[in-house]
């Protein structure tokens, strides 16, 4: 083969070799590109799965932290807090930079550099976990800690860590760094039942977070690692050491200089416990319970909502009144039971608007207990004014306070007076003061039960369908009524005939400070001003001289007592009541047992709640600088109600002669009468058949008879009431001969 031929073959082989090399290189480039693309697709898919998974792990509802609901008075005093987690949310704008820096320095120095996951920290943690062959170190960022606390559990597993990473990436895309840090410092637990930096500041230092010093902020940040182990209350030395570590870390991170660090480390802890730590005020629980129930029933806010919703509820409670009533309820002498467990309740309303200013649901009431202010009981004779006398007086053309009604035992009603005494006839005024049962039952039958019920409905005292008989007059009801209902109904007498719905809540704000409810007073007229004033005058007299005269209260009070007979024990009482009002407030007090059987009964009656109410009013007046008005003021456009005339028994009737005038001999009658100069005295001469009315005098106790001429005639004197047109008992007869 020629050399030329060989050279050509060599050239071809080299050419093919280069071609093959190029093909191999192209194949390698191709597969490298495919590999890179696959890795990119894998990473992109993984990242997408992390993002998608994060949205599945992170529940948006969990971003709304549980907040503490506060119950406060109109004066701004917080009387109760309700919570699952005791937290008050605060915006990052109100948190000093040095406080935020303390958390960042000790928990996540690269917080503002990473995107939720710090690969450097994770790498270090994974390396140490592999060496230890278990999960021993976390590389968690603030975002990861927040994700775990909000959405996950505390178990140390790779599955939880992956979910945590997913949620963290989601949060970083969903929120800004400031929003994440704000959620973090509001969510974390600081021990002592306190959550969030604002509550922690108030609890440990009695100040808001925006007033925290560098040292105080560092102390709170230091609690994150172990709230109980570094508690400044239980372990002050450890707390100080931990605070100093945080300050050192802040210096290392460049947030403070060395001089500041040294100065702050030399400070004491500065703990100044808030009232929240020092104790509770048990006297408010009854009232708070009423407010909670009102929030649920009228504003659709359940107890669970209140425990997490961060509402601000302003109530009408007067803290001084509430505490005084609570303290007086602790005095055993006011509770006449045959054994332990005698209970009671008390409620007090502003008579102008129905605002509940005080409520006692039991002698040692705690939240969750039976609140007796809202428990139905048999009201006894306290029901007479609202069920019988008030409605009857509205028939002004037929009844007035001095209308005569029967007071006698009647078989058709089979009702007896407690006293066992009967006057045959009596005025409505007297029937109220003396609390005669026969009169109330007769009058209810006269005005009609349906008519009476129409007024009870207006007074928001609806009766059971089974309540159809005249026993309604005496408070004998199928289910009974509550002390709150009774106080509300008597408000119609106290407030010129008008009644307002009783309410505890003045205002509700949501977690954003927006007012979602504002109370408005809405009065409705039930009785005329005249009827209301007449009832006030009669119920005042009942307190002064009638069944409600027990106890002492120096100022004017109107009211009615009630006692129900025990079912199983003769002569014992089951329920004892007093419902009344001052010129300012309406009250209702009840006493009895939660379970009334042969082993549980009252050994006294309505004198006890009456005396207790007067004690509460007296203490309120004395301890609050004469806060209660001394006397009732008669409204305009009503007529005054005259005092009843008490007809005297005529004694010492004497007949004598006198001389002078046209008739040479006259007869003179003198007698002992009444100091009330409104009494009219009628002089009668005895005659066969009908005695002759000789004459009458008003307010005088002597009478002259002309032309007596020594006739053997007999005379007597009868007192007469010009208001009721009733005569009293006549005197003995006397003669001039």
C-alpha positions as CSV (number, residue, x, y, z in Angstrom):
1,X,0.0,0.0,0.0
2,X,1.3,3.3,-0.9
3,X,2.3,5.8,1.6
4,X,-0.3,8.2,0.3
5,X,-3.0,5.6,0.9
6,X,-1.9,5.0,4.4
7,X,-1.9,8.7,5.2
8,X,-5.4,9.1,3.9
9,X,-6.6,6.2,6.2
10,X,-4.8,7.8,9.1
11,X,-6.6,11.0,8.4
12,X,-10.0,9.3,8.2
13,X,-9.4,7.5,11.5
14,X,-8.4,10.8,13.2
15,X,-11.4,12.5,11.7
16,X,-13.8,9.7,12.9
17,X,-12.1,9.8,16.4
18,X,-12.6,13.5,16.6
19,X,-16.2,13.1,15.5
20,X,-16.8,10.4,18.1
21,X,-15.2,12.5,20.7
22,X,-17.5,15.4,19.7
23,X,-20.5,13.1,19.9
24,X,-19.5,11.8,23.3
25,X,-19.0,15.4,24.5
26,X,-22.4,16.4,23.1
27,X,-23.9,13.4,24.9
28,X,-22.3,14.4,28.2
29,X,-23.4,18.0,27.8
30,X,-26.9,16.7,27.0
31,X,-27.1,14.5,30.0
32,X,-25.6,17.1,32.2
33,X,-28.2,19.6,31.0
34,X,-30.9,17.0,31.7
35,X,-29.5,16.3,35.1
36,X,-29.3,20.0,35.9
37,X,-32.8,20.5,34.6
38,X,-34.0,17.5,36.7
39,X,-32.4,18.9,39.8
40,X,-33.9,22.3,39.1
41,X,-37.3,20.8,38.5
42,X,-36.8,18.7,41.7
43,X,-35.8,21.7,43.7
44,X,-38.5,23.8,42.2
45,X,-41.1,21.1,42.9
46,X,-39.8,20.6,46.4
47,X,-40.0,24.3,47.0
48,X,-43.5,24.4,45.5
49,X,-44.4,21.5,47.7
50,X,-43.0,23.3,50.7
51,X,-45.0,26.4,49.9
52,X,-48.2,24.4,49.2
53,X,-47.6,22.3,52.2
54,X,-47.1,25.4,54.3
55,X,-50.5,26.7,53.3
56,X,-51.9,23.4,54.4
57,X,-50.1,23.3,57.7
58,X,-50.7,27.0,58.6
59,X,-54.3,27.6,59.6
60,X,-55.1,31.3,59.1
61,X,-57.5,31.2,62.1
62,X,-54.5,30.5,64.3
63,X,-53.0,33.8,63.4
64,X,-55.7,35.4,65.5
65,X,-54.2,34.9,69.0
66,X,-56.4,34.3,72.0
67,X,-56.7,37.6,73.9
68,X,-57.9,38.4,77.4
69,X,-61.3,39.9,77.8
70,X,-61.5,42.6,80.5
71,X,-64.5,43.6,82.5
72,X,-64.3,47.1,83.8
73,X,-66.5,49.7,85.5
74,X,-67.5,53.0,83.9
75,X,-64.7,54.5,86.0
76,X,-62.2,52.4,84.1
77,X,-61.3,50.0,86.9
78,X,-60.7,46.5,85.8
79,X,-62.7,44.1,88.0
80,X,-62.2,40.8,86.2
81,X,-60.3,39.3,83.3
82,X,-61.5,36.2,81.3
83,X,-59.1,34.2,79.2
84,X,-57.7,30.9,78.0
85,X,-54.3,32.6,77.7
86,X,-53.9,35.8,79.6
87,X,-52.8,38.1,76.8
88,X,-53.2,41.7,75.7
89,X,-52.1,42.2,72.1
90,X,-49.8,45.2,71.4
91,X,-48.7,46.5,68.0
92,X,-45.0,46.4,67.2
93,X,-45.1,50.2,66.8
94,X,-45.7,50.4,70.6
95,X,-42.8,48.1,71.5
96,X,-39.4,49.9,72.0
97,X,-36.6,48.8,69.6
98,X,-34.4,47.7,72.5
99,X,-37.1,45.3,73.6
100,X,-37.4,43.8,70.1
101,X,-33.6,43.7,69.8
102,X,-33.3,41.7,73.0
103,X,-35.6,39.0,71.5
104,X,-33.8,39.0,68.2
105,X,-30.3,38.9,69.7
106,X,-31.0,35.9,72.0
107,X,-33.4,33.9,69.8
108,X,-32.5,34.6,66.1
109,X,-29.6,37.0,65.4
110,X,-30.0,36.5,61.6
111,X,-33.7,37.1,61.7
112,X,-33.7,39.9,59.2
113,X,-31.4,38.0,56.8
114,X,-33.0,34.6,56.3
115,X,-36.3,33.8,54.6
116,X,-37.8,31.8,57.5
117,X,-35.2,29.0,57.5
118,X,-31.6,29.6,58.5
119,X,-29.5,27.0,56.6
120,X,-26.4,27.7,58.6
121,X,-28.2,26.9,61.9
122,X,-30.0,23.9,60.3
123,X,-26.7,22.5,59.0
124,X,-25.1,22.9,62.4
125,X,-28.1,21.3,64.1
126,X,-28.2,18.4,61.6
127,X,-24.5,17.7,62.0
128,X,-24.9,17.5,65.8
129,X,-28.0,15.4,65.6
130,X,-26.2,12.9,63.4
131,X,-23.3,12.7,65.8
132,X,-25.7,12.1,68.7
133,X,-27.9,9.8,66.6
134,X,-31.0,11.6,68.0
135,X,-32.7,15.0,67.8
136,X,-30.6,17.0,70.3
137,X,-30.4,20.6,68.9
138,X,-32.7,23.0,67.2
139,X,-31.8,25.4,64.6
140,X,-35.1,27.2,64.8
141,X,-35.5,30.7,63.7
142,X,-38.1,33.1,65.3
143,X,-40.3,32.3,62.3
144,X,-40.0,28.6,62.9
145,X,-40.7,29.0,66.7
146,X,-43.8,31.0,65.8
147,X,-44.9,28.3,63.3
148,X,-44.4,25.6,65.9
149,X,-46.3,27.5,68.6
150,X,-49.1,28.5,66.4
151,X,-49.7,25.4,64.2
152,X,-47.8,22.4,65.6
153,X,-46.9,20.4,68.7
154,X,-43.6,20.3,70.6
155,X,-42.6,16.8,69.6
156,X,-39.0,16.4,68.3
157,X,-39.4,14.6,65.0
158,X,-38.3,15.1,61.4
159,X,-41.9,15.1,60.3
160,X,-42.7,18.0,62.7
161,X,-39.5,19.8,61.5
162,X,-40.6,19.5,57.9
163,X,-44.0,20.8,58.6
164,X,-42.4,23.6,60.7
165,X,-40.3,24.6,57.7
166,X,-43.3,24.5,55.4
167,X,-45.2,26.8,57.7
168,X,-42.2,29.1,58.1
169,X,-41.8,29.6,54.4
170,X,-45.5,30.3,54.2
171,X,-45.4,32.9,57.0
172,X,-42.4,34.7,55.4
173,X,-44.4,35.0,52.1
174,X,-47.6,35.9,53.9
175,X,-46.3,38.4,56.5
176,X,-43.6,41.1,56.8
177,X,-40.7,40.6,59.2
178,X,-42.2,43.2,61.5
179,X,-45.5,41.4,61.5
180,X,-43.8,38.1,62.2
181,X,-41.9,39.6,65.1
182,X,-45.1,41.3,66.4
183,X,-46.9,38.0,66.4
184,X,-44.0,36.3,68.1
185,X,-43.6,38.6,71.1
186,X,-47.4,38.6,71.5
187,X,-47.7,34.9,71.4
188,X,-44.9,33.6,73.7
189,X,-45.5,32.4,77.2
190,X,-43.6,34.1,80.1
191,X,-44.7,32.0,83.0
192,X,-47.1,32.8,85.9
193,X,-50.0,32.3,83.5
194,X,-49.0,35.3,81.4
195,X,-48.8,35.4,77.6
196,X,-47.4,38.1,75.4
197,X,-44.9,40.9,76.1
198,X,-47.6,43.5,77.1
199,X,-49.2,41.3,79.8
200,X,-45.7,40.2,81.0
201,X,-44.7,43.9,81.3
202,X,-47.8,44.7,83.3
203,X,-47.5,41.6,85.4
204,X,-43.8,41.8,86.4
205,X,-43.2,45.6,86.3
206,X,-46.7,47.2,86.6
207,X,-46.1,49.2,83.4
208,X,-46.9,49.0,79.7
209,X,-44.4,47.6,77.4
210,X,-43.5,50.9,75.8
211,X,-42.1,52.0,79.2
212,X,-39.7,49.0,79.6
213,X,-36.0,49.7,80.1
214,X,-33.2,47.8,78.3
215,X,-32.6,45.7,81.4
216,X,-36.3,44.9,81.8
217,X,-36.7,44.0,78.1
218,X,-33.7,41.7,78.4
219,X,-35.2,40.0,81.4
220,X,-38.4,39.2,79.5
221,X,-36.4,38.0,76.5
222,X,-34.4,35.8,78.8
223,X,-37.5,34.1,80.1
224,X,-38.1,32.5,76.7
225,X,-35.7,29.7,77.2
226,X,-37.3,28.4,80.5
227,X,-40.1,30.6,81.9
228,X,-40.3,28.6,85.1
229,X,-36.6,28.0,85.6
230,X,-35.7,31.6,85.1
231,X,-38.7,33.0,87.0
232,X,-37.7,36.3,88.7
233,X,-40.2,35.5,91.4
234,X,-39.0,32.0,92.3
235,X,-35.4,32.1,91.0
236,X,-34.3,35.7,91.1
237,X,-30.5,34.9,90.9
238,X,-31.0,32.7,87.8
239,X,-33.2,35.3,86.3
240,X,-30.5,37.9,86.8
241,X,-27.8,35.6,85.3
242,X,-30.0,34.9,82.3
243,X,-30.8,38.6,81.8
244,X,-27.1,39.4,81.8
245,X,-26.5,36.7,79.1
246,X,-29.1,38.4,77.0
247,X,-27.5,41.8,77.5
248,X,-24.1,40.3,76.5
249,X,-25.7,38.9,73.4
250,X,-27.2,42.2,72.5
251,X,-23.7,43.8,72.7
252,X,-22.3,41.0,70.5
253,X,-25.0,41.6,68.0
254,X,-24.2,45.4,67.9
255,X,-27.5,46.5,69.4
256,X,-25.9,48.1,72.5
257,X,-22.4,49.2,73.4
258,X,-20.2,47.9,76.2
259,X,-20.9,50.9,78.5
260,X,-24.7,50.4,78.2
261,X,-24.3,46.7,78.7
262,X,-22.3,47.2,82.0
263,X,-24.8,49.8,83.3
264,X,-27.8,47.6,82.6
265,X,-26.2,44.5,84.1
266,X,-25.6,46.4,87.4
267,X,-29.3,47.1,87.8
268,X,-31.6,45.1,90.0
269,X,-34.4,43.1,88.5
270,X,-36.9,45.9,89.2
271,X,-39.8,43.5,89.8
272,X,-43.0,45.4,90.8
273,X,-45.9,43.0,90.9
274,X,-49.3,44.2,89.6
275,X,-52.6,43.9,91.5
276,X,-53.2,40.9,89.3
277,X,-50.6,38.9,91.3
278,X,-51.5,40.3,94.7
279,X,-55.0,38.7,94.9
280,X,-58.6,38.5,93.7
281,X,-61.7,40.4,94.6
282,X,-64.4,37.7,95.2
283,X,-67.1,40.2,95.7
284,X,-67.3,40.9,91.9
285,X,-67.9,37.3,90.8
286,X,-71.7,37.5,91.2
287,X,-71.9,40.6,89.1
288,X,-69.4,39.3,86.4
289,X,-71.5,36.2,86.1
290,X,-74.6,38.2,85.3
291,X,-72.6,40.2,82.7
292,X,-71.3,37.0,81.1
293,X,-74.8,35.6,80.8
294,X,-76.1,38.9,79.4
295,X,-73.3,38.9,76.8
296,X,-74.3,35.4,75.8
297,X,-78.1,35.8,75.8
298,X,-78.3,39.3,74.3
299,X,-75.1,39.7,72.3
300,X,-74.3,36.2,71.1
301,X,-71.0,36.1,72.9
302,X,-70.4,32.7,74.6
303,X,-68.1,32.3,77.5
304,X,-65.6,30.6,75.1
305,X,-65.8,33.7,72.9
306,X,-65.0,35.9,75.9
307,X,-62.1,33.7,77.0
308,X,-60.4,34.2,73.6
309,X,-61.8,37.2,71.9
310,X,-60.1,40.1,73.7
311,X,-63.3,42.0,74.3
312,X,-63.5,45.0,76.6
313,X,-66.8,45.0,78.5
314,X,-67.8,48.0,80.5
315,X,-70.4,47.3,83.2
316,X,-72.6,49.5,85.4
317,X,-71.3,47.9,88.7
318,X,-70.6,50.3,91.5
319,X,-67.6,48.7,93.1
320,X,-68.2,50.3,96.5
321,X,-71.8,49.2,96.6
322,X,-70.9,45.7,95.5
323,X,-68.2,45.2,98.1
324,X,-70.4,46.5,100.9
325,X,-73.3,44.2,99.9
326,X,-70.9,41.3,99.8
327,X,-69.4,42.0,103.2
328,X,-72.9,42.4,104.8
329,X,-73.9,39.0,103.3
330,X,-71.1,37.4,105.4
331,X,-72.9,38.2,108.6
332,X,-74.6,35.0,109.8
333,X,-77.1,36.9,112.1
334,X,-79.0,38.0,109.0
335,X,-79.7,34.4,107.8
336,X,-82.1,32.5,110.0
337,X,-81.8,28.9,109.0
338,X,-82.2,25.7,111.1
339,X,-78.9,24.4,109.7
340,X,-75.9,25.4,107.7
341,X,-76.3,26.5,104.1
342,X,-78.8,29.3,104.4
343,X,-78.5,31.2,101.2
344,X,-79.5,34.6,99.8
345,X,-79.3,36.9,96.9
346,X,-79.5,40.7,96.4
347,X,-79.7,43.0,93.4
348,X,-79.7,46.8,93.2
349,X,-80.8,48.8,90.2
350,X,-80.6,52.5,89.3
351,X,-84.2,53.5,89.4
352,X,-83.9,55.9,86.5
353,X,-82.7,53.4,83.9
354,X,-82.5,49.8,85.2
355,X,-78.7,49.7,85.3
356,X,-77.6,47.0,87.7
357,X,-75.2,48.6,90.1
358,X,-74.9,45.6,92.5
359,X,-75.7,41.9,92.5
360,X,-74.9,39.1,95.0
361,X,-75.7,35.7,93.7
362,X,-74.9,33.9,97.0
363,X,-73.1,34.3,100.2
364,X,-69.8,32.8,98.9
365,X,-70.4,32.9,95.2
366,X,-67.7,31.9,92.7
367,X,-67.9,32.0,88.9
368,X,-69.7,28.9,87.8
369,X,-71.9,28.6,90.9
370,X,-75.7,28.9,91.0
371,X,-76.4,32.6,90.7
372,X,-79.5,33.1,92.8
373,X,-80.2,36.5,91.4
374,X,-81.7,34.7,88.4
375,X,-83.3,31.7,90.2
376,X,-87.1,31.6,90.2
377,X,-88.7,31.6,93.7
378,X,-92.2,32.0,95.1
379,X,-92.4,35.8,95.8
380,X,-95.0,35.7,98.5
381,X,-96.7,39.1,99.4
382,X,-94.1,41.1,97.5
383,X,-96.2,40.2,94.5
384,X,-99.3,42.0,95.7
385,X,-98.3,45.5,94.6
386,X,-97.5,44.4,91.0
387,X,-100.1,41.7,90.6
388,X,-103.1,43.3,92.4
389,X,-102.8,46.8,93.8
390,X,-101.0,48.6,91.0
391,X,-103.3,47.2,88.3
392,X,-106.4,47.9,90.4
393,X,-105.4,51.6,91.0
394,X,-105.1,52.0,87.2
395,X,-108.9,51.7,87.2
396,X,-109.0,55.2,88.6
397,X,-112.7,55.6,88.2
398,X,-113.3,52.6,90.5
399,X,-110.3,52.3,92.9
400,X,-108.1,54.6,94.8
401,X,-105.9,54.1,97.9
402,X,-108.8,54.8,100.2
403,X,-111.4,52.6,98.5
404,X,-113.0,50.2,101.0
405,X,-112.5,46.5,100.3
406,X,-113.4,43.4,102.4
407,X,-111.1,42.0,105.0
408,X,-112.8,38.9,106.1
409,X,-112.5,35.1,105.7
410,X,-114.5,34.0,102.7
411,X,-115.1,30.3,102.1
412,X,-114.9,30.6,98.3
413,X,-111.3,31.7,98.5
414,X,-110.3,29.8,101.6
415,X,-107.6,32.3,102.4
416,X,-106.6,33.5,105.9
417,X,-104.6,36.4,107.2
418,X,-101.3,35.4,108.8
419,X,-102.2,37.4,111.9
420,X,-105.6,35.6,112.2
421,X,-107.3,38.9,112.6
422,X,-109.9,40.5,110.3
423,X,-111.3,44.1,110.2
424,X,-114.3,43.2,108.1
425,X,-113.7,46.3,105.9
426,X,-110.4,48.0,105.1
427,X,-108.9,50.5,102.7
428,X,-106.5,49.5,100.0
429,X,-103.9,51.6,101.8
430,X,-104.4,49.6,105.0
431,X,-104.4,46.3,103.1
432,X,-101.0,47.1,101.7
433,X,-99.5,48.3,105.0
434,X,-101.0,45.3,107.0
435,X,-100.5,42.9,104.1
436,X,-103.9,41.3,104.5
437,X,-104.3,38.2,102.3
438,X,-108.1,38.2,102.2
439,X,-108.2,41.7,100.7
440,X,-105.6,41.0,98.0
441,X,-107.3,37.8,96.8
442,X,-110.8,39.4,96.8
443,X,-109.5,42.4,94.8
444,X,-107.7,40.2,92.2
445,X,-110.9,38.4,91.6
446,X,-112.7,41.7,91.2
447,X,-110.3,43.2,88.7
448,X,-109.9,39.9,86.8
449,X,-106.9,37.6,86.5
450,X,-106.5,38.3,82.8
451,X,-106.4,42.0,83.5
452,X,-103.8,41.5,86.2
453,X,-101.7,39.3,83.8
454,X,-101.7,42.0,81.2
455,X,-99.9,44.3,83.7
456,X,-97.5,41.5,84.7
457,X,-96.6,41.0,81.1
458,X,-95.8,44.7,80.8
459,X,-93.6,44.4,83.9
460,X,-91.9,41.4,82.2
461,X,-93.3,39.0,84.8
462,X,-94.9,36.5,82.5
463,X,-96.7,33.7,84.3
464,X,-96.9,30.1,83.5
465,X,-100.1,28.9,81.6
466,X,-100.9,26.9,84.8
467,X,-101.1,30.1,86.8
468,X,-104.9,30.7,86.6
469,X,-106.2,31.1,90.1
470,X,-106.4,33.8,92.7
471,X,-103.3,32.4,94.5
472,X,-101.4,34.7,92.1
473,X,-102.3,37.5,94.5
474,X,-100.2,35.9,97.2
475,X,-97.3,35.0,94.9
476,X,-98.4,31.3,94.7
477,X,-97.0,30.7,91.2
478,X,-96.1,27.5,89.2
479,X,-92.5,28.5,88.6
480,X,-92.0,31.7,90.5
481,X,-90.0,34.8,89.6
482,X,-86.4,35.9,90.1
483,X,-85.1,38.6,92.4
484,X,-83.9,40.5,89.3
485,X,-87.4,40.4,87.8
486,X,-88.9,41.6,91.1
487,X,-86.5,44.5,91.3
488,X,-87.1,45.4,87.7
489,X,-90.9,45.4,88.2
490,X,-90.8,47.7,91.3
491,X,-88.8,50.1,89.2
492,X,-92.1,51.1,87.6
493,X,-93.2,52.5,91.0
494,X,-89.8,54.1,91.7
495,X,-89.5,55.8,88.3
496,X,-92.8,57.7,88.0
497,X,-94.6,54.7,86.4
498,X,-91.9,53.8,83.9
499,X,-89.9,50.6,83.6
500,X,-86.6,50.0,81.9
501,X,-85.0,46.6,81.1
502,X,-82.5,45.7,83.7
503,X,-79.0,45.5,82.2
504,X,-75.4,45.1,83.5
505,X,-73.5,45.9,80.3
506,X,-72.9,49.5,79.2
507,X,-70.6,48.9,76.3
508,X,-68.7,46.2,74.4
509,X,-65.6,46.7,72.3
510,X,-63.9,44.1,70.2
511,X,-60.2,43.3,70.1
512,X,-59.6,46.2,67.7
513,X,-61.2,48.7,70.0
514,X,-64.3,49.1,67.9
515,X,-67.6,49.6,69.8
516,X,-69.9,46.7,68.9
517,X,-72.6,47.4,71.5
518,X,-73.6,50.6,73.3
519,X,-76.4,50.5,75.8
520,X,-79.4,52.8,75.4
521,X,-82.1,53.4,78.0
522,X,-85.6,52.7,76.7
523,X,-88.4,53.4,79.2
524,X,-91.9,52.2,78.8
525,X,-94.9,53.4,80.8
526,X,-96.7,50.8,82.9
527,X,-98.5,52.9,85.5
528,X,-99.6,56.5,85.5
529,X,-97.4,58.9,87.5
530,X,-100.3,59.3,90.0
531,X,-100.6,55.5,90.6
532,X,-96.8,55.3,91.0
533,X,-96.7,58.1,93.5
534,X,-99.6,56.7,95.5
535,X,-97.9,53.3,95.6
536,X,-94.7,55.0,96.8
537,X,-96.5,56.7,99.6
538,X,-98.2,53.5,100.7
539,X,-95.0,51.4,100.5
540,X,-93.2,54.1,102.5
541,X,-95.8,53.7,105.2
542,X,-95.3,50.0,105.1
543,X,-91.6,50.5,105.8
544,X,-92.3,53.0,108.6
545,X,-95.1,51.2,110.5
546,X,-96.1,48.1,108.6
547,X,-94.6,44.7,107.8
548,X,-91.4,46.1,106.6
549,X,-90.6,48.1,109.7
550,X,-87.8,45.8,110.9
551,X,-84.2,47.1,110.9
552,X,-82.9,50.6,110.7
553,X,-82.4,53.0,107.8
554,X,-82.4,56.7,108.5
555,X,-83.6,57.9,105.1
556,X,-86.8,57.2,103.2
557,X,-87.4,53.8,101.8
558,X,-90.5,52.2,100.2
559,X,-91.0,48.5,100.0
560,X,-92.9,45.3,100.6
561,X,-92.1,42.1,102.4
562,X,-93.0,38.5,101.4
563,X,-92.8,35.2,103.2
564,X,-93.8,31.8,101.9
565,X,-94.9,28.9,104.2
566,X,-92.7,25.8,104.3
567,X,-94.2,22.8,102.6
568,X,-93.1,20.2,105.1
569,X,-92.5,22.1,108.4
570,X,-95.5,23.8,110.2
571,X,-94.8,27.3,111.3
572,X,-91.5,27.5,109.3
573,X,-90.7,29.6,106.3
574,X,-89.4,28.6,102.9
575,X,-88.7,31.9,101.2
576,X,-88.2,35.3,102.8
577,X,-88.2,38.5,100.7
578,X,-87.9,42.3,100.8
579,X,-88.4,44.3,97.6
580,X,-88.1,48.1,97.9
581,X,-86.6,51.3,96.7
582,X,-85.1,54.6,97.8
583,X,-85.3,57.8,95.8
584,X,-82.3,56.5,93.8
585,X,-82.2,52.7,93.7
586,X,-84.4,49.6,93.6
587,X,-83.5,46.5,95.6
588,X,-84.6,43.0,95.9
589,X,-83.4,40.5,98.6
590,X,-84.2,36.9,99.0
591,X,-83.3,34.3,101.6
592,X,-83.8,30.6,101.8
593,X,-82.3,27.2,101.0
594,X,-81.3,26.0,97.5
595,X,-83.0,22.7,98.5
596,X,-86.0,23.1,100.7
597,X,-87.1,19.9,102.6
598,X,-88.0,18.8,106.1
599,X,-84.3,19.2,107.1
600,X,-83.9,22.7,105.6
601,X,-86.1,25.6,106.6
602,X,-86.0,29.2,107.7
603,X,-86.6,29.9,111.4
604,X,-87.5,33.5,110.6
605,X,-89.4,35.4,108.0
606,X,-89.2,38.6,105.9
607,X,-87.8,40.7,108.8
608,X,-84.4,39.3,108.0
609,X,-84.0,40.3,104.4
610,X,-85.7,43.7,105.3
611,X,-83.1,44.3,108.0
612,X,-80.2,43.2,105.8
613,X,-81.3,45.5,103.0
614,X,-81.5,48.4,105.4
615,X,-78.0,47.5,106.7
616,X,-76.6,47.5,103.2
617,X,-78.2,50.9,102.4
618,X,-77.0,52.4,105.7
619,X,-73.4,51.2,105.1
620,X,-73.5,52.5,101.5
621,X,-74.7,55.9,102.8
622,X,-72.1,56.0,105.6
623,X,-69.2,54.7,103.6
624,X,-69.7,56.7,100.4
625,X,-70.3,60.1,101.8
626,X,-74.1,60.2,102.0
627,X,-74.6,59.0,98.5
628,X,-78.3,58.2,98.9
629,X,-81.0,60.9,98.7
630,X,-82.8,61.5,102.0
631,X,-86.4,61.6,100.8
632,X,-88.7,61.1,97.9
633,X,-89.8,64.2,95.8
634,X,-93.3,64.3,94.6
635,X,-93.4,64.6,90.8
636,X,-95.1,67.4,89.0
637,X,-98.7,67.0,87.9
638,X,-99.7,64.5,90.6
639,X,-101.9,65.0,93.6
640,X,-100.4,64.4,97.0
641,X,-101.8,61.4,98.8
642,X,-103.1,62.4,102.3
643,X,-102.0,60.4,105.2
644,X,-104.6,57.9,106.4
645,X,-106.8,59.0,109.2
646,X,-106.6,56.8,112.2
647,X,-110.1,57.0,113.8
648,X,-109.8,57.2,117.6
649,X,-111.8,55.4,120.2
650,X,-114.0,58.0,121.8
651,X,-113.3,58.0,125.6
652,X,-114.4,60.1,128.5
653,X,-117.6,61.4,126.9
654,X,-119.1,63.8,129.4
655,X,-122.4,65.7,129.5
656,X,-122.8,68.9,131.4
657,X,-125.0,72.0,131.4
658,X,-124.0,75.5,130.3
659,X,-126.0,78.7,130.4
660,X,-126.3,81.8,128.2
661,X,-127.6,82.9,124.9
662,X,-131.2,82.7,123.7
663,X,-131.6,79.3,125.4
664,X,-131.2,79.6,129.1
665,X,-130.0,76.0,129.5
666,X,-127.7,74.2,127.1
667,X,-126.1,70.8,127.0
668,X,-122.4,70.5,126.5
669,X,-120.7,67.3,125.4
670,X,-116.9,66.9,125.7
671,X,-114.7,63.9,125.0
672,X,-111.2,62.7,124.4
673,X,-110.4,62.4,120.7
674,X,-107.6,62.5,118.2
675,X,-104.7,64.9,117.7
676,X,-105.5,64.7,114.0
677,X,-107.7,67.7,113.3
678,X,-109.0,66.2,110.1
679,X,-111.2,63.8,112.1
680,X,-114.9,64.7,112.0
681,X,-117.0,63.9,115.1
682,X,-120.7,63.1,114.6
683,X,-123.1,63.5,117.5
684,X,-126.1,61.2,117.5
685,X,-129.2,61.2,119.7
686,X,-130.7,57.9,120.5
687,X,-134.2,57.4,119.0
688,X,-136.5,54.5,118.6
689,X,-135.7,53.0,115.2
690,X,-133.0,55.2,113.6
691,X,-130.8,57.4,115.8
692,X,-130.9,61.1,114.9
693,X,-127.7,62.9,113.7
694,X,-127.7,66.1,115.8
695,X,-124.6,67.7,114.3
696,X,-120.9,67.3,113.7
697,X,-117.6,69.1,114.4
698,X,-114.2,68.8,112.6
699,X,-111.1,68.6,114.7
700,X,-112.9,69.7,117.9
701,X,-113.8,67.7,121.0
702,X,-116.9,69.4,122.3
703,X,-120.4,70.1,121.1
704,X,-123.2,72.4,122.4
705,X,-126.9,71.2,122.3
706,X,-129.5,74.0,122.6
707,X,-132.7,73.8,124.6
708,X,-131.8,70.8,126.6
709,X,-134.4,71.6,129.4
710,X,-133.4,68.7,131.6
711,X,-134.9,66.1,129.1
712,X,-133.9,62.5,129.7
713,X,-132.2,62.0,126.3
714,X,-129.1,60.0,125.5
715,X,-126.3,61.1,123.1
716,X,-123.1,59.4,121.7
717,X,-120.3,60.5,119.5
718,X,-118.9,58.7,116.4
719,X,-115.6,59.5,114.7
720,X,-115.8,59.9,110.9
721,X,-113.1,59.7,108.3
722,X,-113.9,62.3,105.5
723,X,-111.4,60.6,103.2
724,X,-112.9,57.1,103.2
725,X,-116.4,58.2,104.3
726,X,-116.1,55.6,107.0
727,X,-117.4,55.9,110.6
728,X,-115.5,54.4,113.5
729,X,-116.7,52.9,116.8
730,X,-119.2,55.1,118.7
731,X,-118.7,56.1,122.2
732,X,-120.8,55.1,125.2
733,X,-124.1,57.0,125.5
734,X,-124.6,59.8,128.1
735,X,-127.6,61.7,129.4
736,X,-127.9,65.3,130.8
737,X,-130.6,64.3,133.3
